[in-house]
Amino acid sequence: MNQSNIKLRKGILEDIPEIMALVKELAIFEKAEEEMIATTEMYNQAIKENLFDLFVATVDGKIAGMMLYYYGFSTWKGKMLYLEDFVVSADQRSGGIGQKLFDQLLLEAKDKGCTMIKWQVIDWNKDAIRFYERQSAKIEKEWYNCKIIF
């Protein structure tokens, strides 16, 4: 893939159908498709309420990758950016899209005065883990994830 064909921009409301398709692709990849219950209406409302931001990568005008993130506060570190989802379509991987998106996220966090970025990676996704290790990410193994689903 010619890297000059990759364009990055902030995501907008009109991107939601393509974003949801990428998130569904991720859910299928993670063998958890049935857990994806968010609707288009939920996404639309959340974006209108500024609950999250998006970066999208397009190739020839079609969204090929995205990052959905929001800001939080760490009582120990201060302002942080939380990366909720980072997806590059399977047919577009290994072409530099992921690196461009990740670099853009780093710039965003620094520009907004964040002291850290946090995210999760599933333990069996060795390609993603290698990617994050190349970014000098610290992959914590001593913390457990906790959640309550309503």
CORUR-V767551 format. One record per residue. N is the residue number from 1. RES is the residue in three letters. PHI is phi in radians with two decimals (999 if undefined). Layout:
N_RES_PHI / N_RES_PHI
This chain:
1_MET_999 / 2_ASN_-1.35 / 3_GLN_-1.09 / 4_SER_-1.24 / 5_ASN_-1.37 / 6_ILE_-1.49 / 7_LYS_-2.07 / 8_LEU_-1.88 / 9_ARG_-2.80 / 10_LYS_-1.22 / 11_GLY_-1.33 / 12_ILE_-2.29 / 13_LEU_-0.91 / 14_GLU_-1.17 / 15_ASP_-1.44 / 16_ILE_-0.95 / 17_PRO_-1.01 / 18_GLU_-1.23 / 19_ILE_-1.09 / 20_MET_-1.11 / 21_ALA_-1.12 / 22_LEU_-1.16 / 23_VAL_-1.12 / 24_LYS_-1.13 / 25_GLU_-1.03 / 26_LEU_-1.12 / 27_ALA_-1.05 / 28_ILE_-1.13 / 29_PHE_-1.01 / 30_GLU_-1.49 / 31_LYS_1.00 / 32_ALA_-2.45 / 33_GLU_-0.96 / 34_GLU_-1.17 / 35_GLU_-1.42 / 36_MET_-1.42 / 37_ILE_-1.98 / 38_ALA_-1.11 / 39_THR_-1.85 / 40_THR_-0.98 / 41_GLU_-1.07 / 42_MET_-1.08 / 43_TYR_-1.08 / 44_ASN_-1.04 / 45_GLN_-1.13 / 46_ALA_-1.11 / 47_ILE_-1.24 / 48_LYS_-1.15 / 49_GLU_-1.51 / 50_ASN_1.01 / 51_LEU_-1.31 / 52_PHE_-2.60 / 53_ASP_-2.16 / 54_LEU_-2.38 / 55_PHE_-2.00 / 56_VAL_-2.14 / 57_ALA_-1.96 / 58_THR_-1.99 / 59_VAL_-2.23 / 60_ASP_0.91 / 61_GLY_1.44 / 62_LYS_-1.86 / 63_ILE_-1.19 / 64_ALA_-1.96 / 65_GLY_-2.85 / 66_MET_-2.74 / 67_MET_-2.30 / 68_LEU_-1.93 / 69_TYR_-2.54 / 70_TYR_-2.63 / 71_TYR_-1.74 / 72_GLY_-2.52 / 73_PHE_-2.38 / 74_SER_-1.70 / 75_THR_-1.14 / 76_TRP_-1.69 / 77_LYS_-2.01 / 78_GLY_1.72 / 79_LYS_-1.09 / 80_MET_-2.38 / 81_LEU_-1.93 / 82_TYR_-1.91 / 83_LEU_-1.53 / 84_GLU_-1.39 / 85_ASP_-2.49 / 86_PHE_-2.42 / 87_VAL_-2.35 / 88_VAL_-2.10 / 89_SER_-0.92 / 90_ALA_-0.92 / 91_ASP_-1.38 / 92_GLN_-2.04 / 93_ARG_-1.25 / 94_SER_1.22 / 95_GLY_-1.99 / 96_GLY_1.73 / 97_ILE_-1.11 / 98_GLY_-1.03 / 99_GLN_-1.14 / 100_LYS_-1.09 / 101_LEU_-1.10 / 102_PHE_-1.11 / 103_ASP_-1.06 / 104_GLN_-1.14 / 105_LEU_-1.12 / 106_LEU_-1.05 / 107_LEU_-1.08 / 108_GLU_-1.03 / 109_ALA_-1.08 / 110_LYS_-1.16 / 111_ASP_-1.09 / 112_LYS_-1.58 / 113_GLY_1.35 / 114_CYS_-1.35 / 115_THR_-1.70 / 116_MET_-2.85 / 117_ILE_-2.11 / 118_LYS_-2.16 / 119_TRP_-2.89 / 120_GLN_-2.11 / 121_VAL_-2.42 / 122_ILE_-1.22 / 123_ASP_-1.11 / 124_TRP_-1.63 / 125_ASN_-1.51 / 126_LYS_-1.10 / 127_ASP_-1.11 / 128_ALA_-1.13 / 129_ILE_-1.07 / 130_ARG_-1.08 / 131_PHE_-1.02 / 132_TYR_-1.14 / 133_GLU_-1.11 / 134_ARG_-1.14 / 135_GLN_-1.51 / 136_SER_1.19 / 137_ALA_-1.30 / 138_LYS_-1.56 / 139_ILE_-1.74 / 140_GLU_-1.42 / 141_LYS_-2.09 / 142_GLU_-1.68 / 143_TRP_-1.78 / 144_TYR_-1.74 / 145_ASN_-1.41 / 146_CYS_-2.26 / 147_LYS_-2.78 / 148_ILE_-2.21 / 149_ILE_-1.91 / 150_PHE_-1.68
